[in-house]
Amino acid sequence: MTDYRLNARIPTVEEFCELRARNGLSPKTAEAAARGLPNSIHAVVIEHEGRAIGMGRVIGDGGTVYQITDIAVMAEHRGRGLGKRIVAALVDWLKANAPKSAYVSLIADGPAKDLYAQYGFKETAPESVGMAMWIV
């Protein structure tokens, strides 16, 4: 997999919006991405032939709570362990940088929960249930 490079960097607004739109994640406006991306605590981007084909971010308050979010890999590059590389890089960074007692959460869509379980994530239901709302 030497033709794939994992870089510790925040995706550009264009990369972020394209990766979300092309990978089944809810679309975000360029305005929302431009506001939010600089507030990332940590992020990684996988590049192939100079183009972003995967990403993942850590967001939160930098001390008590963190969330892994925006995990995406272009369909034509799936099945090569790239999602695992992204999650492993984010988890490794959290273990090296987050303080003891920090709470790390994520929302797992469908079978992605099996990927995250490999890194120690557990379902929280029925003790707690994820909730969300959209600003429209």
C-alpha positions as CSV (number, residue, x, y, z in Angstrom):
1,M,0.0,0.0,0.0
2,T,2.9,2.3,-0.7
3,D,0.7,4.3,-3.2
4,Y,-1.5,5.5,-0.3
5,R,-0.2,8.1,2.1
6,L,-1.8,9.0,5.4
7,N,-1.1,12.6,6.4
8,A,-1.9,14.2,9.7
9,R,-3.8,17.3,8.4
10,I,-7.2,18.8,8.2
11,P,-8.9,18.2,4.9
12,T,-9.6,21.3,2.8
13,V,-13.2,22.5,2.5
14,E,-13.4,21.1,-1.0
15,E,-11.9,17.7,0.0
16,F,-14.2,17.5,3.1
17,C,-17.4,18.4,1.1
18,E,-16.5,16.0,-1.7
19,L,-15.6,13.1,0.5
20,R,-18.8,13.4,2.5
21,A,-21.0,13.8,-0.5
22,R,-19.5,10.9,-2.4
23,N,-19.4,8.5,0.5
24,G,-23.0,8.5,1.8
25,L,-22.4,11.0,4.6
26,S,-24.8,13.9,5.0
27,P,-23.8,16.8,2.8
28,K,-22.3,20.0,4.4
29,T,-22.2,23.4,2.9
30,A,-18.9,25.1,2.2
31,E,-19.8,27.7,4.7
32,A,-20.3,25.1,7.5
33,A,-17.1,23.3,6.5
34,A,-15.1,26.5,6.5
35,R,-16.3,27.4,10.0
36,G,-15.9,23.9,11.5
37,L,-12.8,22.4,10.0
38,P,-10.3,24.9,11.7
39,N,-11.8,23.8,15.0
40,S,-10.7,20.2,14.5
41,I,-8.6,18.8,17.3
42,H,-6.8,16.3,15.0
43,A,-7.4,15.0,11.5
44,V,-5.9,12.7,9.0
45,V,-6.3,12.5,5.2
46,I,-5.3,9.6,3.0
47,E,-4.0,10.6,-0.4
48,H,-3.6,8.5,-3.5
49,E,-1.8,10.0,-6.5
50,G,-2.0,13.5,-4.9
51,R,-5.8,13.3,-4.3
52,A,-7.6,13.0,-1.0
53,I,-9.5,9.7,-1.0
54,G,-10.1,9.2,2.7
55,M,-10.4,11.2,5.9
56,G,-11.2,11.2,9.6
57,R,-11.4,13.8,12.3
58,V,-11.3,14.2,16.1
59,I,-13.4,17.0,17.5
60,G,-14.3,18.0,21.1
61,D,-13.2,20.2,23.9
62,G,-9.7,19.0,24.0
63,G,-9.9,17.7,27.6
64,T,-13.0,16.0,28.8
65,V,-14.8,14.8,25.6
66,Y,-13.7,13.9,22.1
67,Q,-15.6,12.5,19.2
68,I,-14.3,10.6,16.2
69,T,-16.2,11.8,13.1
70,D,-16.2,12.1,9.3
71,I,-14.7,8.7,8.6
72,A,-14.9,8.3,4.8
73,V,-13.0,6.4,2.1
74,M,-13.9,6.6,-1.6
75,A,-15.7,3.5,-2.8
76,E,-13.2,2.6,-5.4
77,H,-10.5,2.5,-2.7
78,R,-12.4,0.4,-0.1
79,G,-11.3,-3.1,0.8
80,R,-7.7,-2.1,1.3
81,G,-7.7,-1.5,5.0
82,L,-7.8,2.3,4.6
83,G,-10.7,2.8,7.0
84,K,-8.7,0.8,9.6
85,R,-5.7,3.0,9.0
86,I,-7.7,6.1,9.6
87,V,-9.4,4.9,12.7
88,A,-6.1,3.4,14.1
89,A,-4.3,6.8,13.5
90,L,-7.0,8.7,15.3
91,V,-7.2,6.3,18.2
92,D,-3.4,6.2,18.5
93,W,-3.4,10.1,18.6
94,L,-6.1,10.1,21.3
95,K,-4.2,7.6,23.4
96,A,-1.0,9.7,23.2
97,N,-2.7,13.1,23.7
98,A,-6.0,12.9,25.5
99,P,-5.9,13.0,29.3
100,K,-6.9,10.1,31.5
101,S,-10.7,10.1,32.1
102,A,-11.4,11.6,28.6
103,Y,-14.6,10.3,27.1
104,V,-14.3,9.3,23.4
105,S,-17.5,8.7,21.4
106,L,-18.6,8.2,17.8
107,I,-21.7,7.4,15.9
108,A,-21.4,4.1,14.0
109,D,-23.5,3.7,10.9
110,G,-24.6,0.1,10.1
111,P,-21.7,-2.4,9.9
112,A,-19.1,0.3,10.7
113,K,-19.7,-0.7,14.3
114,D,-17.7,-3.8,13.7
115,L,-14.7,-1.7,12.6
116,Y,-14.9,0.5,15.6
117,A,-15.2,-2.5,18.0
118,Q,-11.8,-3.6,16.9
119,Y,-10.4,-0.4,18.5
120,G,-12.2,-0.8,21.8
121,F,-15.5,1.0,21.2
122,K,-18.6,-0.5,22.7
123,E,-22.3,0.1,22.2
124,T,-23.8,2.3,24.9
125,A,-27.4,1.3,24.7
126,P,-29.6,0.8,26.7
127,E,-27.8,2.9,29.3
128,S,-27.5,5.8,26.9
129,V,-28.9,6.5,23.4
130,G,-27.4,8.7,20.8
131,M,-29.6,11.6,19.8
132,A,-29.4,14.2,17.1
133,M,-31.1,17.2,15.4
134,W,-30.5,19.0,12.2
135,I,-30.3,22.8,11.8
136,V,-32.2,23.5,8.6
